[in-house]
């Protein structure tokens, strides 16, 4: 979580503990995305065996994923991410999952359900879990105004108090973890009845006019899809996620995949429109699919069309997304597509 600030505190504490020259930090987080984006990140990074410590934190953003899918879909994606890290990491690799929560009490029940499953995974795979949300609610017994006072906005804690506290808890967890026996050479059996397997990322470079979006932390190469044009791609398996860049004036997209109902969604983020950010990297997960039905293997055709929001066909299902809005009629920017993540599922 970029805005949380705890990464800097943890880095500082680690350097005090092991020495400045022995701590190297790589931050691959991109705000506003879910565990499925984590799967794509680990896949695309390359060799992750050089890393000894992984922090995984999608607790708040995963609420968006869970709201549109069976709960088992989120469980399978989270366990698949943990297993992928352990499979590709080195034998000393340690995972720390940080569970943060939202200020709004509407999310409390969902947060509890997520935490219960993460703790089951932690006991099963031997990783550390830092449940800051539960600590604030149960250990400190904060309620009402006292609880809300710790938040800068509905989804982010204030700095530096909570960030420093998270770092302290992380260091305690790491010291305890370091005293444990090395994990088994083979991973234990999965807890979920099925998992995402055979993940494949389709890079769209070379399929259209390319543009580069970069800042101090990121550099993304995407292809432009002007309004009124479409892109057809042969996929090796079922579509799991689309990655795109939201820019001022971004149009809407219609997604048509063989075997599934077409749908549309907006690609303009309200914070981009307001000028707060020049661009944002965003993803949309295929959260309406029932991934348990076993029909997701095998190649199929995908078509993505860029359409002005007022021209979206009413017969095509529109899928609203948090923070995404329609562009103005006078806007003429293209959509920018980054890549496609596909998968099949496997029992056990």
Secondary structure, DSSP 8 states (H G I E B T S, - for coil): -GGG-HHHHHHHHHHHHH-GGG--------TT--HHHHHHHHHHH---TT-SEEEE--TTTHHHHHHTS-HHHHHHHHHHHHHHHHHHS-TT-EEEEEE---SSGGGHHHHHHHHHHHHHHHHHHT-EEEEHHHIIIIIS---HHHHHTTEEETTEE-TTHHHHHHHHHHHHHHHHHHTS----SS----SSSEEEEEEEEEE-TTSS-EEEEE-SS-EEEEEEE-TT-EEEEEESSEEEEEEEEEETT--EEEEEETTS--EEEE-EEHHHHTTS-SEEEEEEE-TTS-GGGS---S-EEEEEEEE-GGG--TTSEE---TTEE---TT----EEEEEEEEEEEEE-
